[in-house]
Amino acid sequence: MRAALFIPCFITVLSLFLSVSPGAAVPASAIYVSDFQHLDEAVRALSGSPKGGTVILKAGRYLGTQTLLLNRTLGKAQPGSNGTINVWAEPGKAVVLDFSALRDVDNASGQGITITGDEYHLKGLTVEKAGHFGIHVRGSRNIIENCVTRYNGNTGLQIGLLSGATNSGYLASDNSILNCDSYRNFDPYAIRSDTGKPAPGNDADGFGCRSNPGPGNRFEG
């Protein structure tokens, strides 16, 4: 039996073991990539396309030297007018995005994947060793499916805005996290807000939905 959990605020979850949804066919027009540079180029090329597209990551380890930014912004939902941008692991293959190069960057510049845009679908990716969030979802109507976030320096997967940002009402909204795991995320630079003293590990969690998110976000399984 499947259940939907609607999350208006912050949560901590070590791991969700959920059923796998049926796989979608890979479009014939898909762009195949095998390294981080070509991945970055492919998502940049699609960022201006309202019709969407698909990027398929071949098996392997992708060494990220900067945040992977997914920034196609569509604004409020307009049903049927836009196509999803898919960023998928090749079916049945192991794909790891390794952000070790950002491990000591304890701010937004150290994030692994930042989604400021709308209607992206990530599937089958492992995101690890970023200095900040593994995946930060600030846009709307995005789907993160069958992904793993681990060994990151802050929350593995977070929905919400940057600290102090205001929400117009439809930012960071209606996102779906499906069948994902998040574990062993640890912030070595955390500082206690009440004492100002170092508190390693005090500011990293599995999943979070906080910092002024919009409505309709869910973790489902």
C-alpha positions as CSV (number, residue, x, y, z in Angstrom):
1,M,0.0,0.0,0.0
2,R,1.4,3.4,-1.0
3,A,1.0,6.5,1.1
4,A,1.7,10.2,0.5
5,L,3.3,12.4,3.1
6,F,2.8,16.1,2.7
7,I,5.5,18.0,4.5
8,P,5.0,21.7,5.3
9,C,8.2,22.0,7.4
10,F,11.5,20.4,8.2
11,I,11.9,16.7,8.7
12,T,14.8,14.3,9.4
13,V,14.7,11.0,7.7
14,L,17.6,8.6,7.5
15,S,16.3,6.5,4.7
16,L,13.1,5.7,2.8
17,F,12.8,2.2,1.3
18,L,10.0,2.6,-1.2
19,S,8.6,0.7,-4.1
20,V,10.0,1.5,-7.6
21,S,7.7,3.1,-10.1
22,P,7.5,1.8,-13.7
23,G,10.4,3.0,-15.8
24,A,9.7,5.4,-18.7
25,A,11.0,4.7,-22.1
26,V,14.1,6.7,-23.2
27,P,13.3,9.0,-26.0
28,A,15.1,8.6,-29.3
29,S,16.2,12.2,-29.1
30,A,18.0,11.8,-25.8
31,I,21.4,13.2,-25.3
32,Y,23.9,10.7,-23.9
33,V,26.8,12.0,-21.8
34,S,29.7,10.2,-20.0
35,D,31.5,13.0,-18.0
36,F,30.6,16.1,-16.0
37,Q,31.6,18.7,-18.5
38,H,29.3,17.3,-21.2
39,L,26.5,16.8,-18.6
40,D,26.8,20.5,-17.6
41,E,26.8,21.5,-21.3
42,A,23.7,19.4,-22.0
43,V,21.6,20.8,-19.2
44,R,22.6,24.3,-20.1
45,A,21.6,23.7,-23.7
46,L,18.1,22.5,-22.6
47,S,17.6,25.3,-20.0
48,G,16.1,27.6,-22.7
49,S,13.7,25.0,-24.1
50,P,10.0,25.1,-23.0
51,K,9.6,21.7,-24.9
52,G,12.1,20.0,-22.5
53,G,14.4,17.1,-23.4
54,T,16.3,14.2,-22.0
55,V,19.9,13.7,-20.8
56,I,21.0,10.2,-20.2
57,L,24.1,9.6,-18.0
58,K,26.1,6.6,-18.9
59,A,27.4,4.4,-16.1
60,G,30.3,5.8,-14.2
61,R,31.6,8.4,-11.7
62,Y,31.1,12.0,-12.7
63,L,33.6,14.4,-11.0
64,G,31.9,17.7,-10.4
65,T,34.1,20.7,-10.1
66,Q,31.2,23.1,-9.7
67,T,27.5,23.0,-8.8
68,L,25.3,21.4,-11.5
69,L,22.6,24.2,-11.9
70,L,19.2,23.3,-13.4
71,N,17.6,26.7,-13.9
72,R,14.9,26.6,-16.5
73,T,12.3,28.9,-14.9
74,L,8.7,28.7,-16.0
75,G,6.9,30.4,-13.2
76,K,3.3,29.4,-12.4
77,A,2.0,26.2,-13.8
78,Q,0.5,26.2,-17.3
79,P,-0.8,22.7,-17.8
80,G,0.2,21.1,-21.1
81,S,2.4,24.0,-22.3
82,N,5.8,22.8,-21.2
83,G,7.8,19.6,-21.5
84,T,9.9,18.1,-18.6
85,I,13.7,18.1,-18.7
86,N,14.8,14.7,-17.7
87,V,18.2,14.0,-16.2
88,W,18.3,10.2,-15.9
89,A,20.9,7.5,-15.3
90,E,21.0,5.0,-18.1
91,P,18.5,2.3,-17.1
92,G,20.0,-0.4,-14.9
93,K,23.4,1.4,-14.6
94,A,25.1,2.9,-11.6
95,V,25.8,6.7,-11.9
96,V,27.6,8.6,-9.2
97,L,28.0,12.4,-9.2
98,D,31.0,13.0,-7.0
99,F,31.4,16.5,-5.7
100,S,34.6,15.9,-3.6
101,A,36.1,19.0,-5.2
102,L,33.5,21.1,-3.3
103,R,33.9,19.2,0.0
104,D,35.3,22.2,1.9
105,V,32.9,24.8,0.5
106,D,30.3,25.3,3.3
107,N,27.8,27.5,1.6
108,A,25.5,27.5,-1.5
109,S,28.5,27.4,-3.8
110,G,29.3,24.0,-2.4
111,Q,26.0,22.4,-3.3
112,G,26.0,19.3,-5.6
113,I,22.8,19.9,-7.7
114,T,20.8,23.1,-7.3
115,I,17.4,23.2,-9.0
116,T,16.2,26.8,-9.2
117,G,14.1,25.9,-12.2
118,D,10.8,24.1,-12.9
119,E,9.7,20.7,-14.2
120,Y,12.9,18.8,-14.0
121,H,12.9,15.0,-13.4
122,L,16.1,13.5,-11.9
123,K,16.2,9.7,-11.8
124,G,18.6,7.0,-10.7
125,L,21.4,9.3,-9.6
126,T,23.7,9.1,-6.6
127,V,24.9,12.5,-5.4
128,E,27.7,12.5,-2.9
129,K,30.5,14.4,-1.0
130,A,29.3,18.0,-1.7
131,G,30.3,20.6,0.8
132,H,26.7,21.7,1.4
133,F,23.4,20.2,0.3
134,G,23.6,17.3,-2.0
135,I,20.5,18.4,-3.9
136,H,18.7,21.7,-3.2
137,V,15.3,22.1,-4.8
138,R,14.3,25.8,-5.0
139,G,12.1,25.6,-8.1
140,S,8.7,24.0,-8.5
141,R,7.0,20.9,-10.0
142,N,10.2,18.9,-10.0
143,I,10.5,15.2,-9.5
144,I,13.5,13.5,-7.8
145,E,13.1,9.7,-8.2
146,N,15.2,6.7,-7.2
147,C,18.1,8.9,-6.2
148,V,20.6,8.7,-3.3
149,T,22.2,11.6,-1.5
150,R,25.1,10.6,0.9
151,Y,28.3,11.8,2.5
152,N,27.4,15.5,1.9
153,G,28.3,18.4,4.2
154,N,24.7,19.5,4.9
155,T,21.2,18.0,4.4
156,G,21.3,15.4,1.7
157,L,18.2,16.6,-0.1
158,Q,16.4,19.8,0.8
159,I,13.4,21.7,-0.5
160,G,13.2,25.4,0.2
161,L,14.8,28.7,-0.4
162,L,18.1,30.2,0.7
163,S,18.1,31.5,4.3
164,G,16.2,34.8,4.6
165,A,14.7,34.6,1.1
166,T,11.0,35.5,0.7
167,N,8.5,33.3,-1.2
168,S,6.1,34.7,-3.7
169,G,3.9,31.7,-3.1
170,Y,4.8,29.4,-5.9
171,L,8.5,29.0,-5.4
172,A,9.8,25.6,-4.1
173,S,6.3,24.2,-4.4
174,D,4.7,21.0,-5.7
175,N,7.9,19.0,-5.8
176,S,7.8,15.2,-5.5
177,I,10.5,13.1,-3.9
178,L,9.9,9.5,-4.9
179,N,11.7,6.4,-3.7
180,C,14.9,8.2,-2.5
181,D,17.5,7.3,0.2
182,S,19.6,9.8,2.1
183,Y,22.2,8.9,4.7
184,R,25.6,9.7,6.3
185,N,25.4,13.4,5.6
186,F,27.6,15.3,8.1
187,D,28.5,18.9,8.6
188,P,32.0,19.2,10.1
189,Y,31.7,23.0,10.3
190,A,28.4,23.3,12.2
191,I,28.2,26.0,14.9
192,R,25.6,26.0,17.7
193,S,23.3,29.0,17.4
194,D,22.9,29.3,21.2
195,T,26.6,29.1,22.2
196,G,28.5,30.0,19.0
197,K,30.7,27.0,19.6
198,P,31.6,24.3,17.1
199,A,29.2,21.4,16.9
200,P,30.3,19.0,14.2
201,G,27.5,17.0,12.7
202,N,24.8,19.3,14.2
203,D,23.6,20.7,10.9
204,A,23.1,17.8,8.4
205,D,20.2,15.6,7.9
206,G,18.7,13.1,5.4
207,F,15.9,15.2,4.1
208,G,14.6,18.7,4.8
209,C,11.7,20.9,3.8
210,R,12.3,24.3,5.4
211,S,13.5,27.9,4.7
212,N,10.2,29.1,3.4
213,P,9.1,26.4,1.0
214,G,5.9,26.7,-1.0
215,P,2.9,24.3,-0.7
216,G,2.4,20.9,-2.1
217,N,5.8,19.3,-1.6
218,R,5.7,15.6,-0.8
219,F,7.8,12.6,0.0
220,E,6.0,9.6,-1.3
221,G,6.2,5.8,-0.8
